[in-house]
Amino acid sequence: MSQEIWINLPVKDVQKSTAFFNQIGFQATNVGSERAKLTIGQTTFLLFPDAALEKFSGAKVADTSQYAEVLFSLGANSREEVDEFIQKVEFAGGTIFGKPSESDGWMYGAGFADLDGHRWNLLYMDESKMPKGKV
């Protein structure tokens, strides 16, 4: 069995979503007019119009204005990277639902929603300050 994983993500407008993800520094490319491929590290997201995802999943797309269907977590290399990235997201039209802040004295992160309301967080962990036994 292949060990690759593709995450199929419903979007309202493939072109706008592609532009948003490129603007915040990810690699998104259109694959025809009906979908786009978004690559973040080793992970591939396929962006499909809501109706297409509903058709092949056999279920309605979640209303992200009311519900969080998933939270994608991204690692950052520094506090500054978190701050800079969140500024890019805000400039590109994303929504910040968690302003950059410190937690537990060793984690620094922020949360945002993309144009379709999918939730993401960015987290820097200072392992030198991490309490023993934490993962």
C-alpha positions in Angstrom: 0.0 0.0 0.0 1.2 3.5 -0.8 2.2 5.6 2.2 1.2 8.9 0.6 -1.7 10.8 2.0 -3.8 13.4 0.1 -6.1 15.7 2.0 -9.2 16.7 0.0 -10.3 20.2 1.0 -13.5 21.8 -0.2 -13.3 25.4 -1.3 -15.8 27.9 -2.7 -13.5 29.2 -5.4 -10.4 27.2 -6.5 -8.7 30.2 -8.2 -9.1 32.5 -5.1 -7.9 29.7 -2.7 -4.9 29.0 -4.9 -4.0 32.7 -4.9 -4.4 32.9 -1.1 -2.2 30.0 -0.4 0.5 31.2 -2.8 0.3 34.7 -1.2 1.0 33.3 2.3 4.0 31.3 1.0 2.8 27.9 0.2 3.0 26.2 -3.2 -0.4 25.9 -4.9 -0.9 25.1 -8.6 -4.1 24.8 -10.6 -4.8 21.4 -12.0 -7.4 22.2 -14.6 -10.3 24.5 -13.7 -11.9 22.1 -11.2 -9.1 21.6 -8.7 -5.7 22.7 -7.4 -2.8 21.0 -5.7 -1.4 22.5 -2.5 1.9 21.2 -1.2 3.0 22.0 2.4 6.2 20.1 3.2 5.5 16.4 2.5 1.7 16.9 2.6 -0.5 17.3 -0.4 -3.9 19.0 -0.2 -6.2 18.8 -3.2 -8.6 21.8 -3.4 -12.0 20.9 -4.9 -15.1 22.9 -5.3 -17.6 22.2 -2.6 -20.0 20.4 -4.9 -17.3 18.1 -6.3 -16.2 17.0 -2.8 -19.8 16.5 -1.8 -20.4 14.3 -4.8 -17.5 11.9 -4.3 -17.6 11.9 -0.4 -21.3 11.3 -0.3 -21.7 13.9 2.4 -22.4 17.7 2.8 -19.4 20.0 3.3 -19.2 21.3 6.9 -20.4 24.9 7.4 -17.1 26.3 8.6 -18.8 29.5 9.8 -20.5 27.4 12.5 -18.2 24.3 12.9 -14.5 23.4 12.9 -14.2 20.2 10.9 -10.4 19.9 11.5 -7.4 21.9 12.7 -4.3 21.8 10.6 -1.2 22.4 12.7 2.0 23.7 11.2 5.4 23.9 12.9 7.4 27.1 12.9 11.1 27.6 13.4 10.9 30.8 15.6 8.5 33.2 17.2 9.4 35.7 14.5 8.3 33.2 11.8 4.9 32.9 13.5 4.5 36.7 13.6 5.6 37.2 10.0 3.4 34.4 8.7 0.3 35.7 10.5 0.9 39.1 9.0 1.0 37.5 5.5 -2.3 35.6 6.3 -4.0 38.8 7.4 -2.7 40.7 4.3 -4.0 37.9 2.1 -7.5 38.1 3.5 -7.4 35.2 6.0 -9.0 35.6 9.5 -6.9 35.5 12.6 -8.8 33.7 15.4 -5.9 33.4 17.7 -3.4 36.3 17.9 0.3 35.3 18.4 0.8 34.5 22.0 2.9 32.4 24.4 1.5 29.4 26.2 3.0 27.4 29.1 6.3 29.3 28.9 7.6 27.3 26.0 5.1 27.4 23.1 4.3 30.4 20.9 1.7 30.3 18.3 -1.3 31.7 16.5 -4.5 30.5 14.7 -6.0 31.5 11.4 -8.8 30.6 9.0 -8.3 30.5 5.3 -10.8 32.0 2.8 -13.1 29.0 3.3 -13.0 29.0 7.1 -10.7 26.0 7.4 -8.7 26.4 10.6 -5.0 26.3 10.8 -2.5 27.0 13.6 1.2 27.8 13.6 3.3 26.8 16.6 6.8 27.3 17.6 8.0 25.1 20.5 11.1 26.2 22.4 12.3 22.7 23.4 15.0 24.1 25.7 12.1 25.4 28.0 9.9 22.4 27.6 9.0 20.7 30.9 10.3 17.1 31.3 7.8 14.5 30.1 6.0 16.8 27.5 5.8 15.8 23.9 
